[in-house]
Amino acid sequence: MGPVTYVHTKRFVQELQAFARDFSLLRRVILQARLKVSVGVGLGAARATKMVVRVRCATPVIVLPVSGRSRGALVAELAHLHIDNCFKLAGEPGTASTVTDPASGARETLDVRRVELAGLALWGARGGAGGGLRVRRLGAPLLAAPAHLQLQIEHNLSDSHNVPDFTLQGTLATLQCALDPSQYRLVRGVLAHNLGESVDDLLPPPAAERPAARDCDQVWTTSSLKLDLHDVTVKLEPEHGVSSLACINFIKSRLLVETYSDLSQDIDLVSQEILVSDTRYAQEPANRRGNVFSHIVQPMPDHRHSVQAEVHARKRHESSAYTILVNNMRLMAILDWWEAANQFIMQPPPPLADADQPSLCVTRFLPL
């Protein structure tokens, strides 16, 4: 496959999945009606179709807009994209989905897809006024050098929920990212308004016989993200390439994000090694530095291989709870640095829609 440009929004993908779900529902109704009048149609015709996928794409471009009504976007340029899949049972070697009840007799069928992204470069961009696929780069690249990323995506093809509906596992290694304020707000906007957009209106309607949502037995994992971070460095720069505020080095960490059928979410970040540095005076001579304690957060020398920091977030409809655990680490109380870092991190994302975009009322028609 030659060069292609793909624009991704969560709502568009969910719209396609909702259409496919409604189509499958209507198809099942028609098959059941045929079964009543014909013995020749077997039940096997209603089984989910398995399709082997093998994609080779050279120099694709992936555009992640802030939202469907914003021209601001993150652009990922790739040297090549490879996608392959196979089918396995849950719990087999080579699968990443966590089995909720290992004692369960039946095992779910998984569509296991392996995705390789080579030569990954990230840019901030602005779309054209005409609404086409042409985008214009803005500022410096977010990554210091092209990165290589391998992902494993698993889709549960069975009706049971002993494993998540979707599981994504990957590893980021030896990655350096630098963000100025505009790039940081852009990333926050993509996460909040695009990838994190609420699509409650596209969820399947609850079945009449389904118990109340408060029954915890009816809550299952809809998506699971497992990301290992090895030597991943994030720099916060008030002016790109001119001034620097902080450098966060995830030497060895793991991020787990799980979303459930009742729309609640758990986020866990566990770091075995993490180093946070004050880089405001890195270019100054030693006798002119305003802070001689450059390492704000660092591991204790005698406990380098133990868990050093944990961040847990539990988001529910009624409330949210956050837990931060620091273990065997040294924290420097450089108050002016903490205040500057807080101001940088708390910058709001850009608006959901550009000023020239009209308000949008989303309506979805369900099949009778």
C-alpha positions as CSV (number, residue, x, y, z in Angstrom):
1,M,0.0,0.0,0.0
2,G,1.3,3.4,-0.9
3,P,1.3,6.6,1.2
4,V,-2.0,7.3,2.9
5,T,-3.3,9.9,5.3
6,Y,-5.6,8.8,8.1
7,V,-7.5,11.2,10.4
8,H,-8.6,9.5,13.6
9,T,-11.3,10.6,16.0
10,K,-12.8,8.4,18.7
11,R,-16.4,9.4,17.8
12,F,-16.0,8.4,14.1
13,V,-14.6,5.0,15.1
14,Q,-17.4,4.5,17.6
15,E,-20.0,5.5,14.9
16,L,-18.6,2.8,12.6
17,Q,-18.7,0.2,15.4
18,A,-22.3,1.3,16.4
19,F,-23.4,0.9,12.7
20,A,-21.7,-2.6,12.5
21,R,-23.4,-3.6,15.8
22,D,-26.8,-2.4,14.6
23,F,-26.3,-4.2,11.3
24,S,-25.3,-7.4,13.0
25,L,-28.4,-7.2,15.2
26,L,-30.7,-6.8,12.3
27,R,-28.9,-9.6,10.5
28,R,-29.4,-11.9,13.5
29,V,-33.1,-11.1,13.5
30,I,-33.4,-12.0,9.9
31,L,-31.5,-15.3,10.3
32,Q,-33.7,-16.2,13.2
33,A,-36.8,-15.5,11.1
34,R,-35.4,-17.7,8.3
35,L,-34.7,-20.5,10.8
36,K,-38.4,-20.6,11.7
37,V,-39.4,-21.4,8.1
38,S,-36.4,-23.3,6.8
39,V,-34.5,-26.2,8.4
40,G,-31.6,-25.9,5.9
41,V,-30.1,-22.7,7.5
42,G,-27.7,-23.8,10.2
43,L,-26.9,-21.9,13.4
44,G,-23.3,-21.7,12.3
45,A,-24.2,-19.0,9.7
46,A,-24.6,-16.5,12.6
47,R,-21.0,-16.9,13.8
48,A,-18.7,-14.0,13.7
49,T,-16.5,-13.9,10.6
50,K,-12.8,-14.3,11.1
51,M,-10.6,-12.3,8.7
52,V,-6.8,-12.6,8.4
53,V,-5.2,-9.1,8.0
54,R,-1.8,-8.3,6.5
55,V,-1.1,-4.7,5.9
56,R,2.1,-3.1,4.6
57,C,2.0,0.7,4.3
58,A,4.9,2.9,3.3
59,T,5.2,6.5,4.8
60,P,1.7,6.8,6.2
61,V,0.5,9.9,8.0
62,I,-1.8,9.7,11.0
63,V,-3.6,12.9,12.0
64,L,-5.1,13.2,15.6
65,P,-7.2,16.4,15.7
66,V,-8.2,18.0,19.0
67,S,-11.8,17.2,17.9
68,G,-13.9,16.8,14.8
69,R,-14.5,20.6,14.9
70,S,-11.0,21.8,15.6
71,R,-8.2,22.4,13.1
72,G,-5.4,21.9,15.7
73,A,-3.9,18.4,15.5
74,L,-1.1,16.1,16.3
75,V,0.5,14.5,13.2
76,A,2.4,11.2,13.3
77,E,4.6,10.6,10.3
78,L,5.9,7.0,9.9
79,A,8.5,5.4,7.8
80,H,6.3,2.3,7.5
81,L,3.4,0.6,9.2
82,H,2.9,-3.2,9.5
83,I,-0.2,-4.9,10.8
84,D,-0.6,-8.7,11.1
85,N,-3.2,-10.8,13.0
86,C,-3.9,-14.3,14.2
87,F,-6.6,-16.0,16.3
88,K,-5.9,-17.4,19.7
89,L,-7.8,-18.5,22.8
90,A,-7.6,-16.4,26.0
91,G,-4.8,-17.4,28.3
92,E,-2.7,-19.0,25.5
93,P,1.0,-18.1,25.2
94,G,1.4,-14.8,23.3
95,T,-1.8,-13.2,24.5
96,A,-1.9,-10.1,26.8
97,S,-5.6,-10.1,27.9
98,T,-6.0,-10.7,31.6
99,V,-8.4,-13.5,32.4
100,T,-10.8,-12.6,35.1
101,D,-11.8,-16.1,36.1
102,P,-9.1,-18.7,35.2
103,A,-11.4,-21.5,36.4
104,S,-13.9,-20.7,33.8
105,G,-14.4,-23.7,31.4
106,A,-14.9,-21.9,28.1
107,R,-12.2,-19.6,26.8
108,E,-12.8,-16.6,24.6
109,T,-11.5,-16.3,21.1
110,L,-9.2,-13.4,20.5
111,D,-8.3,-11.5,17.4
112,V,-4.6,-10.8,18.1
113,R,-3.2,-8.0,16.0
114,R,0.5,-7.0,16.0
115,V,1.2,-3.4,14.9
116,E,4.7,-2.1,14.1
117,L,5.3,1.6,13.7
118,A,8.8,2.4,12.5
119,G,10.4,5.9,12.1
120,L,7.7,7.6,14.2
121,A,7.9,11.5,14.2
122,L,5.4,13.7,16.0
123,W,4.5,17.3,15.1
124,G,2.0,19.9,16.0
125,A,-0.1,20.9,13.0
126,R,-3.0,23.1,11.8
127,G,-5.6,21.9,9.3
128,G,-6.6,23.9,6.3
129,A,-9.9,26.0,6.2
130,G,-11.3,23.8,3.4
131,G,-11.7,20.8,5.6
132,G,-9.4,18.6,3.5
133,L,-6.5,16.4,4.5
134,R,-3.8,19.0,4.1
135,V,-2.2,20.0,7.3
136,R,0.6,22.5,8.0
137,R,3.4,21.8,10.5
138,L,3.7,24.1,13.5
139,G,6.8,24.5,15.6
140,A,9.5,22.0,16.4
141,P,9.0,18.2,16.4
142,L,7.9,16.7,19.8
143,L,10.4,13.8,19.5
144,A,14.2,14.3,19.4
145,A,14.6,11.4,17.1
146,P,12.3,9.0,15.2
147,A,11.0,6.3,17.4
148,H,10.0,2.6,17.0
149,L,6.9,1.3,18.6
150,Q,5.4,-2.2,18.7
151,L,1.8,-2.7,19.9
152,Q,-0.4,-5.8,20.4
153,I,-4.1,-5.2,20.1
154,E,-6.5,-8.0,21.1
155,H,-10.3,-8.0,20.3
156,N,-12.6,-10.3,22.2
157,L,-14.7,-12.0,19.6
158,S,-16.9,-14.0,22.1
159,D,-20.0,-12.8,23.8
160,S,-18.7,-13.5,27.3
161,H,-16.6,-11.0,29.3
162,N,-14.0,-13.1,31.1
163,V,-11.4,-10.9,29.3
164,P,-11.6,-7.2,28.3
165,D,-13.4,-6.4,25.0
166,F,-10.2,-4.6,23.8
167,T,-6.7,-4.9,25.1
168,L,-3.7,-2.9,24.0
169,Q,-0.2,-3.6,25.2
170,G,3.0,-1.9,24.1
171,T,6.5,-0.8,25.1
172,L,8.1,2.6,24.8
173,A,11.9,2.5,25.0
174,T,14.6,5.1,24.7
175,L,12.3,7.9,23.8
176,Q,12.9,11.6,24.3
177,C,10.0,14.1,24.1
178,A,10.1,17.9,24.6
179,L,7.0,20.0,25.0
180,D,6.6,23.7,25.0
181,P,3.3,25.3,26.4
182,S,1.5,25.2,23.0
183,Q,2.4,21.6,22.3
184,Y,1.5,20.6,25.9
185,R,-1.9,22.2,25.6
186,L,-2.3,20.5,22.2
187,V,-1.6,17.0,23.6
188,R,-4.0,17.7,26.5
189,G,-6.6,18.7,24.0
190,V,-6.2,15.5,21.9
191,L,-6.5,13.4,25.0
192,A,-9.4,15.2,26.5
193,H,-11.6,16.1,23.4
194,N,-10.7,13.3,21.0
195,L,-9.3,10.1,22.6
196,G,-11.1,10.8,25.8
197,E,-14.4,12.1,24.4
198,S,-17.5,10.8,26.0
199,V,-19.6,8.8,23.5
200,D,-22.4,7.7,25.8
201,D,-24.9,8.3,23.0
202,L,-23.2,5.6,20.9
203,L,-23.2,2.9,23.5
204,P,-25.7,0.0,23.0
205,P,-29.0,0.4,24.9
206,P,-29.3,-1.8,28.0
207,A,-31.3,-5.0,27.5
208,A,-34.6,-5.1,29.3
209,E,-33.7,-8.2,31.2
210,R,-30.3,-6.8,32.4
211,P,-30.1,-6.2,36.2
212,A,-29.5,-2.8,37.6
213,A,-26.1,-1.2,37.0
214,R,-25.4,-1.3,40.7
215,D,-24.9,-5.1,40.5
216,C,-21.2,-5.4,40.4
217,D,-21.4,-8.8,38.6
218,Q,-22.7,-7.1,35.5
219,V,-19.7,-4.7,35.2
220,W,-16.9,-5.9,32.9
221,T,-13.7,-4.4,31.5
222,T,-14.4,-2.8,28.1
223,S,-10.8,-1.7,27.4
224,S,-7.4,-2.2,28.9
225,L,-4.2,-0.3,28.1
226,K,-0.9,-1.7,29.3
227,L,2.2,0.4,28.5
228,D,5.7,-0.2,29.7
229,L,8.1,2.8,29.8
230,H,11.8,2.2,29.7
231,D,14.1,5.2,29.6
232,V,11.4,7.5,28.4
233,T,12.3,11.2,28.9
234,V,9.8,14.1,28.9
235,K,11.1,17.7,29.0
236,L,9.0,20.7,29.8
237,E,10.3,23.8,28.0
238,P,8.7,27.3,28.3
239,E,10.5,28.1,25.1
240,H,11.4,25.3,22.8
241,G,15.2,25.0,22.5
242,V,15.7,28.2,24.5
243,S,14.7,27.6,28.1
244,S,13.9,24.5,30.1
245,L,11.9,23.9,33.3
246,A,11.9,20.2,34.1
247,C,13.1,16.8,32.8
248,I,11.1,13.7,33.9
249,N,12.9,10.4,33.2
250,F,10.7,7.3,33.4
251,I,13.7,4.9,33.7
252,K,11.4,1.9,34.4
253,S,7.6,2.4,34.8
254,R,4.3,0.8,33.8
255,L,1.0,2.5,32.9
256,L,-2.3,0.6,33.2
257,V,-5.6,2.2,32.2
258,E,-8.8,0.2,32.4
259,T,-12.3,1.3,31.5
260,Y,-15.4,-0.5,32.5
261,S,-18.9,-1.0,31.1
262,D,-20.4,1.4,33.7
263,L,-18.1,4.1,32.3
264,S,-15.9,4.1,35.4
265,Q,-12.1,4.1,35.0
266,D,-8.9,3.0,36.9
267,I,-5.5,4.5,36.1
268,D,-2.3,3.1,37.7
269,L,1.2,4.3,37.2
270,V,3.9,2.3,38.9
271,S,7.5,3.4,38.7
272,Q,10.5,1.3,39.8
273,E,12.9,4.0,38.8
274,I,12.0,7.7,38.1
275,L,14.1,10.8,38.1
276,V,12.8,14.4,38.1
277,S,15.3,17.2,37.5
278,D,15.2,21.0,37.7
279,T,16.7,22.1,34.3
280,R,16.2,25.9,34.7
281,Y,19.9,26.5,35.3
282,A,21.5,23.6,33.4
283,Q,23.3,26.0,31.0
284,E,24.5,28.4,33.7
285,P,27.9,28.1,35.3
286,A,28.0,26.5,38.7
287,N,28.5,29.8,40.6
288,R,25.5,31.4,38.9
289,R,22.9,28.7,39.4
290,G,19.8,29.7,41.4
291,N,19.4,26.1,42.6
292,V,22.3,23.7,43.3
293,F,19.9,20.8,44.0
294,S,19.1,19.9,40.4
295,H,17.5,16.5,41.2
296,I,14.1,17.2,42.7
297,V,12.9,13.6,42.9
298,Q,15.5,10.8,42.8
299,P,15.7,7.2,44.2
300,M,17.7,6.4,47.3
301,P,21.0,4.8,46.5
302,D,20.2,1.7,48.5
303,H,16.8,1.0,47.0
304,R,17.2,1.5,43.3
305,H,15.3,-1.6,42.2
306,S,12.2,-1.4,44.5
307,V,8.9,0.4,43.7
308,Q,9.6,4.1,44.2
309,A,6.4,5.8,43.2
310,E,2.8,4.8,42.6
311,V,-0.1,7.0,41.3
312,H,-3.6,5.5,41.4
313,A,-6.8,7.2,40.2
314,R,-10.3,5.8,40.6
315,K,-12.9,7.6,38.6
316,R,-16.6,6.9,39.3
317,H,-19.9,8.6,38.4
318,E,-20.3,9.9,42.0
319,S,-16.7,10.8,42.8
320,S,-13.0,10.4,42.0
321,A,-10.2,9.3,44.3
322,Y,-6.5,9.7,43.9
323,T,-3.7,8.0,45.8
324,I,0.0,8.9,45.5
325,L,2.6,6.6,47.2
326,V,6.3,7.6,47.4
327,N,8.7,5.0,48.7
328,N,12.5,5.1,49.2
329,M,12.8,8.4,47.4
330,R,14.3,11.8,48.1
331,L,12.1,14.9,47.4
332,M,13.6,18.4,47.4
333,A,11.3,21.1,48.6
334,I,12.4,23.8,46.0
335,L,9.1,25.7,46.3
336,D,9.6,28.1,43.3
337,W,10.3,25.1,41.0
338,W,7.2,23.2,42.3
339,E,5.1,26.3,41.7
340,A,6.5,26.8,38.2
341,A,6.0,23.1,37.4
342,N,2.4,23.3,38.7
343,Q,1.6,26.3,36.5
344,F,3.0,24.5,33.4
345,I,1.1,21.3,34.1
346,M,-2.2,23.0,34.9
347,Q,-2.5,24.8,31.6
348,P,-5.9,24.1,30.1
349,P,-6.4,22.3,26.8
350,P,-7.6,24.3,23.8
351,P,-11.4,24.6,23.2
352,L,-13.4,21.7,21.9
353,A,-14.2,23.6,18.7
354,D,-12.7,26.5,16.8
355,A,-14.5,29.9,17.1
356,D,-15.8,29.7,13.5
357,Q,-17.4,26.3,14.1
358,P,-21.1,26.2,15.0
359,S,-22.4,24.3,18.0
360,L,-23.2,20.7,17.3
361,C,-26.2,18.7,18.5
362,V,-25.5,14.9,18.3
363,T,-28.5,12.7,17.6
364,R,-28.4,9.0,17.0
365,F,-31.3,7.0,15.7
366,L,-31.6,3.4,17.0
367,P,-33.3,0.6,15.0
368,L,-36.8,-0.3,16.0
